[in-house]
């Protein structure tokens, strides 16, 4: 259920405290169970989902880097571009070429 919430709300994801309350568990149990079940932290999972959607928005939907930044929950285009480059090793602009 937590995973579904994160995937549906990538542009404005809940904090871990809010997510724990939504799935009726404690924060520590949520973090522990999420890591145990998915073999990744909540933060790293959210980053992966955001980057996969970003790549799709850029390639399939031909959205601008600015639009993708907003759609994936980054307040500033530069923050998104830095995160994208760190994740994929190339900038969003390079991907579109």
C-alpha positions as CSV (number, residue, x, y, z in Angstrom):
1,X,0.0,0.0,0.0
2,X,2.9,2.4,0.8
3,X,4.5,1.7,-2.5
4,X,1.2,2.5,-4.4
5,X,0.9,5.8,-2.5
6,X,4.4,6.8,-3.4
7,X,3.9,5.9,-7.1
8,X,0.6,7.8,-7.3
9,X,1.9,10.9,-5.6
10,X,5.5,11.4,-6.9
11,X,5.0,15.1,-7.6
12,X,4.1,15.7,-4.0
13,X,4.9,12.6,-1.9
14,X,4.0,12.3,1.7
15,X,6.7,12.5,4.4
16,X,7.6,9.2,6.0
17,X,5.6,10.2,9.0
18,X,2.6,11.0,6.9
19,X,3.0,7.8,4.9
20,X,3.2,5.7,8.1
21,X,0.0,7.3,9.4
22,X,-1.8,6.6,6.1
23,X,-0.8,2.9,6.2
24,X,-1.5,2.7,9.9
25,X,1.9,1.8,11.2
26,X,4.8,3.5,12.9
27,X,7.6,5.2,11.0
28,X,10.3,2.8,12.2
29,X,8.1,-0.2,11.3
30,X,7.3,1.3,7.9
31,X,11.0,1.9,7.1
32,X,12.1,-1.6,8.3
33,X,9.3,-3.4,6.5
34,X,9.7,-1.4,3.3
35,X,13.4,-2.1,3.2
36,X,12.9,-5.8,4.0
37,X,10.2,-6.3,1.4
38,X,11.6,-4.2,-1.5
39,X,15.3,-4.4,-0.6
40,X,15.6,-0.6,-0.9
41,X,14.9,2.4,1.3
42,X,11.8,4.5,0.8
43,X,13.9,7.4,-0.3
44,X,15.8,5.3,-2.9
45,X,12.6,3.8,-4.1
46,X,11.0,7.2,-4.6
47,X,14.1,8.4,-6.5
48,X,14.0,5.4,-8.8
49,X,10.3,5.9,-9.6
50,X,10.8,9.6,-10.2
51,X,13.8,8.9,-12.5
52,X,12.0,6.2,-14.5
53,X,8.9,8.4,-15.0
54,X,11.2,11.4,-15.9
55,X,12.9,9.3,-18.5
56,X,9.6,8.3,-20.0
57,X,8.3,11.9,-19.9
58,X,11.4,13.1,-21.7
59,X,11.5,10.4,-24.4
60,X,8.0,9.2,-25.0
61,X,6.0,12.3,-24.1
62,X,8.6,14.8,-25.4
63,X,8.0,17.1,-22.4
64,X,10.5,19.8,-21.6
65,X,13.0,19.4,-18.7
66,X,11.1,22.1,-16.8
67,X,7.8,20.2,-17.2
68,X,9.4,17.0,-16.1
69,X,10.9,18.6,-13.1
70,X,7.5,19.8,-11.9
71,X,5.8,16.4,-12.8
72,X,8.3,14.5,-10.7
73,X,8.2,16.7,-7.7
74,X,11.4,18.8,-8.1
75,X,10.8,22.5,-7.2
76,X,13.6,23.7,-9.5
77,X,14.8,22.5,-12.9
78,X,18.4,22.6,-11.7
79,X,17.7,20.3,-8.8
80,X,16.0,17.8,-11.1
81,X,18.8,18.0,-13.7
82,X,21.4,17.3,-11.0
83,X,19.4,14.4,-9.6
84,X,18.9,13.0,-13.2
85,X,22.6,13.2,-14.0
86,X,23.6,11.6,-10.8
87,X,21.1,8.7,-11.4
88,X,21.7,8.1,-15.1
89,X,25.2,9.7,-15.7
90,X,23.9,12.0,-18.4
91,X,21.9,15.2,-18.3
92,X,18.2,15.3,-19.3
93,X,19.2,17.4,-22.3
94,X,21.7,14.8,-23.5
95,X,19.0,12.1,-23.2
96,X,16.7,14.0,-25.5
97,X,19.4,14.3,-28.3
